Structures are given as structure tokens and as C-alpha cells.
């Protein structure tokens, strides 16, 4: 049977099995233990997050500040570029969902890089557990955190005038699209953390990459308001497709094109970056 053992040097419950080999079962047994290992690492990362009150507070305050400040500071100017009858908060909030998911993925890279620096990953490696569970558990925990922040942003958005206008199923579809895109970004930055040594370097590289992608997209303003060369870049950006998909599902508009493009980008890149990340992780550990 699989049990949890506490590593006294890790500070958190670390995943491990007893030394007895798992029962025979071929691929099914491997999948079972791999799933249990992933869930154990996910819980470890969530506990680690909850036990840091300052991180918990600041990581939730920042998205709320973005919702309020961008809405009231840029609403007057940016609102002039929107279709008649559309408020800026209605346009902005679905884009901020993608903005938040993208920037939170940098924390995936930082958290993994810190675990590598402190030797936590080495302690995981010494245990009889699935290698890929360390990465999968990290990205799943960050997905849970991202969705919890997304719900908080929706509450704040409703307080200042945002409304889902396309019904409950469409609203849930918007949340699902944001969750999928955020999960993709977490895996991309997981790979970055495995390529760039050190938490500080991973954070710097992450922000350098994500800033131009977020701001040169339809997150804050329609691409039509940008210079032609930037509008062309923004229109082709996966972040624009994701923001447009979340926006259409939230407040109406063309749904099929943006949703299909977001699904294609997300599933296609996940199919590439997950094996690359697992392979890189096994090589460096």
C-alpha cells in the first residue's frame, strides 16, 4: 500500500511509498501510483502556499488592484475605442483573466527554481516516486491557485459593474478557457525554470518574456487601436485568441473562431512542452 512519509528536512509532507514494491499491474499500476504521487505533490505545494500568509495576501491583492485601477484609470480613454454600448470593464475583465493567468505562470517558474535551489527536488528524487509527478503536481497546484484568484476577480468585477451576459454555461466555458490557457502557461514556464538556473534568473526571464506578449495583445485594448505592425503581431498572438475567447463567452461576440484557435494553441503546445519538460527534468536530476 502507498503511504505518506514526512521528510524532516523538507518542512512539508513529502511524497513517498513504503519500500515494498507496488502490486503487479503493468501500465495500470504505474498510472495509479503516478496519479497518487502527482496528487500528493499537488497537496504539498498548496499547503506550502497557504502557510505563507504574505504570499497569499499579495498574490490575491495584485489582481484586484489591476481590476480596479485599469478599469477606472484607463476606462475613459480606452472606452472611446470600444463598440457603442460596451463598457470598458466588460471589455477589460475577460482580458485581465488571461493577464492574471499569464503573470501567475511566472510564479510557477520561480517556485520550481526555488525547490531546485533548496534541494527539495533532490529529496523528491531520492524517494520511490514518479519523476513526472513533481512537475505535474506543481502545475496542478498553480492551476488551483489561478482559478481561486479568477473567482476573486469575478467578485470584484461584479462589484464595479461587470456582468456575464451569455448565461451560466457560457460563463463556465470562459472559466474553462482561462484555466486551460493558464495551465499551458504554467508548463511553458516550468520548462523555462528547468532551462534557466536560479529563482531570480527565472523570474527575470519570465517577466521579460511575458510583458510584451501581454501588452501587445487584446487584453487591454482592441488591436485595431495599435500601429499596423503591432496590430498584426497582436492579432496573431495566442494571448489575443485566449482573451477574445474569454471575452466572447463572457459578454458575447464571435465564439467559434477564438475558442477553436485557443484550444488548438493550448493542446498543441501542451503536447510538445510536457514531454520536453519531463525529459529536461530527468536529465538535470
ROLUMLO-855751 format. One record per residue (C-alpha): residue in three letters; x, y, z. Coordinates in nm, 3 decimals. Each point is the difference from the previous one (the first is absolute). Layout:
BEGIN
R, aa, x, y, z
R, Ala, X, Y, Z
...
//
This chain:
BEGIN
R, aa, x, y, z
R, Unk, 0.000, 0.000, 0.000
R, Unk, 0.112, 0.359, -0.063
R, Unk, 0.057, 0.221, 0.304
R, Unk, 0.113, 0.355, 0.071
R, Unk, 0.329, 0.042, 0.179
R, Unk, 0.119, 0.326, 0.149
R, Unk, 0.345, 0.114, -0.103
R, Unk, 0.132, 0.192, 0.301
R, Unk, 0.234, 0.205, -0.218
R, Unk, -0.265, 0.114, -0.246
R, Unk, -0.230, 0.194, 0.234
R, Unk, -0.311, -0.142, -0.172
R, Unk, -0.146, -0.341, -0.047
R, Unk, 0.200, -0.164, -0.275
R, Unk, -0.139, -0.271, -0.225
R, Unk, 0.135, -0.347, 0.044
R, Unk, -0.098, -0.364, -0.012
R, Unk, 0.098, -0.274, 0.233
R, Unk, 0.297, -0.202, -0.116
R, Unk, -0.230, -0.286, -0.091
R, Unk, -0.044, -0.010, -0.379
R, Unk, -0.343, 0.093, -0.138
R, Unk, -0.231, -0.284, -0.087
R, Unk, 0.037, -0.138, -0.353
R, Unk, -0.219, 0.159, -0.263
R, Unk, 0.221, 0.122, -0.282
R, Unk, -0.095, 0.335, -0.148
R, Unk, -0.312, 0.028, 0.214
R, Unk, 0.206, -0.028, 0.318
R, Unk, 0.251, 0.256, -0.129
R, Unk, -0.282, 0.241, -0.085
R, Unk, -0.159, -0.050, 0.341
R, Unk, 0.318, 0.074, 0.197
R, Unk, 0.089, 0.287, -0.231
R, Unk, -0.342, 0.156, 0.058
R, Unk, 0.031, -0.041, 0.377
R, Unk, 0.348, 0.151, -0.003
R, Unk, -0.124, 0.296, -0.205
R, Unk, -0.289, 0.060, 0.240
R, Unk, 0.235, -0.019, 0.299
R, Unk, 0.239, 0.256, -0.151
R, Unk, -0.297, 0.221, -0.090
R, Unk, -0.118, 0.001, 0.363
R, Unk, 0.354, 0.070, 0.120
R, Unk, 0.026, 0.307, -0.224
R, Unk, -0.344, 0.128, 0.104
R, Unk, 0.086, -0.040, 0.368
R, Unk, 0.328, 0.180, -0.059
R, Unk, -0.192, 0.287, -0.160
R, Unk, -0.261, 0.025, 0.277
R, Unk, 0.269, -0.002, 0.269
R, Unk, 0.151, 0.322, -0.140
R, Unk, -0.254, 0.270, 0.096
R, Unk, 0.194, 0.284, -0.163
R, Unk, 0.019, -0.182, -0.331
R, Unk, -0.367, -0.090, 0.027
R, Unk, -0.102, 0.361, 0.066
R, Unk, 0.217, 0.168, -0.262
R, Unk, -0.082, -0.254, -0.272
R, Unk, -0.371, 0.068, 0.048
R, Unk, 0.025, 0.378, 0.047
R, Unk, 0.191, 0.056, -0.324
R, Unk, -0.272, -0.131, -0.238
R, Unk, -0.264, 0.200, 0.189
R, Unk, 0.211, 0.313, -0.040
R, Unk, 0.029, -0.064, -0.373
R, Unk, -0.378, -0.034, -0.033
R, Unk, -0.074, 0.321, 0.188
R, Unk, 0.285, 0.219, -0.124
R, Unk, -0.011, -0.093, -0.368
R, Unk, -0.377, 0.036, -0.003
R, Unk, -0.008, 0.349, 0.150
R, Unk, 0.330, 0.139, -0.128
R, Unk, -0.028, -0.107, -0.365
R, Unk, -0.375, -0.042, -0.028
R, Unk, -0.062, 0.353, -0.126
R, Unk, 0.261, -0.006, -0.278
R, Unk, -0.021, -0.365, -0.103
R, Unk, -0.378, 0.007, 0.011
R, Unk, -0.003, 0.230, -0.303
R, Unk, 0.149, -0.279, -0.214
R, Unk, -0.267, -0.254, 0.094
R, Unk, -0.323, -0.076, -0.186
R, Unk, -0.292, 0.217, 0.099
R, Unk, -0.173, -0.120, 0.315
R, Unk, 0.296, -0.206, 0.130
R, Unk, 0.150, 0.108, 0.329
R, Unk, 0.373, -0.026, 0.056
R, Unk, -0.037, -0.233, 0.299
R, Unk, -0.199, -0.240, -0.221
R, Unk, 0.283, 0.002, -0.254
R, Unk, 0.282, 0.007, 0.254
R, Unk, -0.083, -0.269, 0.254
R, Unk, 0.012, -0.305, -0.232
R, Unk, 0.333, 0.130, -0.126
R, Unk, 0.124, 0.036, 0.356
R, Unk, -0.091, -0.363, 0.059
R, Unk, 0.260, -0.091, -0.263
R, Unk, 0.240, 0.266, 0.130
R, Unk, -0.017, -0.149, 0.350
R, Unk, 0.043, -0.357, -0.125
R, Unk, 0.304, 0.102, -0.205
R, Unk, 0.174, 0.194, 0.277
R, Unk, -0.075, -0.264, 0.263
R, Unk, 0.178, -0.254, -0.215
R, Unk, 0.324, 0.185, 0.076
R, Unk, -0.050, -0.109, 0.361
R, Unk, -0.002, -0.360, -0.121
R, Unk, 0.351, 0.053, -0.133
R, Unk, 0.113, 0.177, 0.317
R, Unk, -0.145, -0.265, 0.231
R, Unk, 0.159, -0.287, -0.192
R, Unk, 0.333, 0.182, -0.022
R, Unk, -0.005, 0.055, 0.378
R, Unk, -0.070, -0.369, 0.061
R, Unk, 0.293, -0.087, -0.225
R, Unk, 0.229, 0.245, 0.183
R, Unk, -0.098, -0.115, 0.349
R, Unk, 0.040, -0.366, -0.082
R, Unk, -0.369, -0.086, 0.042
R, Unk, -0.006, -0.156, -0.346
R, Unk, 0.307, -0.208, 0.089
R, Unk, -0.186, -0.135, 0.304
R, Unk, -0.295, -0.085, -0.222
R, Unk, 0.239, -0.177, -0.233
R, Unk, 0.128, -0.217, 0.284
R, Unk, -0.351, -0.134, 0.063
R, Unk, -0.164, -0.286, -0.193
R, Unk, -0.239, 0.223, -0.191
R, Unk, -0.084, 0.098, -0.355
R, Unk, 0.243, 0.257, -0.140
R, Unk, -0.268, 0.179, -0.201
R, Unk, -0.217, 0.040, 0.315
R, Unk, 0.220, 0.286, 0.124
R, Unk, -0.077, 0.209, -0.308
R, Unk, -0.362, -0.109, -0.036
R, Unk, -0.067, 0.069, 0.369
R, Unk, 0.155, 0.345, -0.028
R, Unk, -0.210, 0.099, -0.303
R, Unk, -0.323, -0.143, 0.143
R, Unk, 0.047, 0.188, 0.327
R, Unk, 0.060, 0.321, -0.193
R, Unk, -0.313, -0.068, -0.206
R, Unk, -0.205, -0.021, 0.322
R, Unk, 0.153, 0.325, 0.122
R, Unk, -0.065, 0.169, -0.333
R, Unk, -0.366, -0.102, -0.001
R, Unk, -0.047, 0.123, 0.357
R, Unk, 0.141, 0.340, -0.096
R, Unk, -0.223, 0.000, -0.309
R, Unk, -0.309, -0.043, 0.219
R, Unk, 0.113, 0.291, 0.219
R, Unk, 0.044, 0.218, -0.309
R, Unk, -0.353, -0.086, -0.113
R, Unk, -0.139, 0.104, 0.339
R, Unk, 0.185, 0.333, -0.015
R, Unk, -0.104, 0.048, -0.363
R, Unk, -0.365, -0.050, 0.090
R, Unk, 0.037, 0.260, 0.274
R, Unk, 0.108, 0.265, -0.254
R, Unk, -0.242, -0.082, -0.279
R, Unk, 0.112, -0.310, -0.190
R, Unk, -0.261, -0.261, -0.094
R, Unk, 0.007, -0.330, -0.185
R, Unk, -0.266, 0.053, -0.265
R, Unk, 0.002, -0.334, -0.183
R, Unk, -0.130, -0.232, 0.271
R, Unk, 0.151, -0.237, 0.253
R, Unk, 0.135, -0.261, -0.243
R, Unk, 0.175, 0.265, -0.205
R, Unk, 0.148, 0.151, 0.318
R, Unk, 0.129, -0.342, 0.104
R, Unk, 0.145, -0.038, -0.348
R, Unk, 0.189, 0.326, 0.047
R, Unk, 0.142, -0.125, 0.329
R, Unk, 0.100, -0.328, -0.167
R, Unk, 0.176, 0.181, -0.284
R, Unk, 0.192, 0.216, 0.247
R, Unk, 0.090, -0.308, 0.206
R, Unk, 0.127, -0.189, -0.305
R, Unk, 0.206, 0.294, -0.120
R, Unk, 0.140, 0.057, 0.348
R, Unk, 0.093, -0.369, 0.023
R, Unk, 0.185, 0.029, -0.331
R, Unk, 0.189, 0.306, 0.124
R, Unk, 0.096, -0.182, 0.322
R, Unk, 0.158, -0.281, -0.201
R, Unk, 0.181, 0.246, -0.227
R, Unk, 0.152, 0.173, 0.300
R, Unk, 0.075, -0.333, 0.164
R, Unk, 0.218, -0.072, -0.301
R, Unk, 0.156, 0.346, 0.035
R, Unk, 0.089, -0.071, 0.365
R, Unk, 0.174, -0.319, -0.107
R, Unk, 0.203, 0.190, -0.260
R, Unk, 0.094, 0.310, 0.204
R, Unk, 0.196, -0.064, 0.322
R, Unk, -0.120, 0.182, 0.312
R, Unk, -0.329, 0.145, 0.122
R, Unk, 0.103, 0.362, -0.061
R, Unk, 0.110, -0.074, -0.356
R, Unk, -0.321, -0.194, -0.066
R, Unk, -0.213, 0.289, 0.127
R, Unk, 0.189, 0.258, -0.206
R, Unk, -0.012, -0.210, -0.315
R, Unk, -0.368, -0.072, 0.057
R, Unk, -0.098, 0.366, 0.029
R, Unk, 0.212, 0.097, -0.301
R, Unk, -0.185, -0.258, -0.208
R, Unk, -0.351, 0.057, 0.129
R, Unk, -0.014, 0.382, 0.006
R, Unk, 0.008, 0.060, -0.378
R, Unk, -0.232, -0.294, -0.067
R, Unk, -0.264, 0.128, 0.242
R, Unk, 0.009, 0.367, -0.090
R, Unk, 0.024, -0.063, -0.376
R, Unk, -0.329, -0.187, -0.002
R, Unk, -0.371, 0.068, 0.032
R, Unk, 0.009, -0.029, 0.379
R, Unk, -0.031, 0.376, 0.062
R, Unk, -0.106, 0.156, -0.331
R, Unk, -0.117, -0.121, -0.343
R, Unk, 0.294, -0.065, -0.237
R, Unk, -0.160, 0.240, -0.249
R, Unk, 0.112, 0.291, 0.219
R, Unk, 0.368, -0.097, -0.031
R, Unk, 0.250, 0.086, -0.276
R, Unk, -0.034, -0.232, -0.299
R, Unk, 0.313, -0.204, 0.070
R, Unk, -0.094, -0.054, 0.365
R, Unk, -0.363, -0.071, -0.088
R, Unk, 0.117, -0.278, -0.233
R, Unk, 0.209, -0.151, 0.280
R, Unk, -0.280, 0.036, 0.255
R, Unk, -0.259, -0.157, -0.231
R, Unk, 0.216, -0.310, -0.041
R, Unk, 0.088, -0.031, 0.371
R, Unk, -0.135, -0.299, 0.195
R, Unk, -0.076, 0.241, 0.286
R, Unk, -0.229, 0.197, -0.231
R, Unk, -0.180, -0.318, -0.104
R, Unk, -0.043, -0.100, 0.365
R, Unk, -0.117, 0.347, 0.107
R, Unk, -0.243, 0.019, -0.293
R, Unk, -0.135, -0.347, 0.083
R, Unk, -0.052, 0.087, 0.367
R, Unk, -0.157, 0.333, -0.101
R, Unk, -0.241, -0.153, -0.252
R, Unk, -0.112, -0.265, 0.249
R, Unk, -0.043, 0.266, 0.269
R, Unk, -0.174, 0.288, -0.179
R, Unk, -0.081, -0.126, -0.350
R, Unk, 0.158, 0.014, -0.343
R, Unk, 0.158, -0.252, -0.235
R, Unk, 0.067, -0.310, 0.206
R, Unk, 0.101, -0.280, -0.236
R, Unk, 0.313, 0.152, -0.154
R, Unk, 0.174, 0.125, 0.317
R, Unk, -0.096, -0.311, 0.200
R, Unk, 0.122, -0.242, -0.267
R, Unk, 0.326, 0.191, -0.044
R, Unk, 0.056, 0.005, 0.377
R, Unk, -0.070, -0.373, 0.027
R, Unk, 0.235, -0.071, -0.291
R, Unk, 0.282, 0.210, 0.145
R, Unk, -0.044, -0.134, 0.353
R, Unk, -0.032, -0.371, -0.077
R, Unk, 0.268, 0.014, -0.269
R, Unk, 0.256, 0.172, 0.220
R, Unk, -0.084, -0.217, 0.301
R, Unk, 0.064, -0.310, -0.213
R, Unk, 0.347, 0.138, -0.071
R, Unk, 0.106, 0.173, 0.321
R, Unk, -0.104, -0.270, 0.250
R, Unk, 0.227, -0.270, -0.149
R, Unk, 0.279, 0.257, -0.042
R, Unk, -0.031, 0.107, 0.364
R, Unk, -0.005, -0.357, 0.133
R, Unk, 0.300, -0.091, -0.214
R, Unk, 0.193, 0.307, 0.114
R, Unk, -0.090, -0.067, 0.363
R, Unk, 0.128, -0.356, -0.019
R, Unk, 0.325, 0.117, -0.157
R, Unk, 0.079, 0.267, 0.261
R, Unk, -0.099, -0.214, 0.299
//
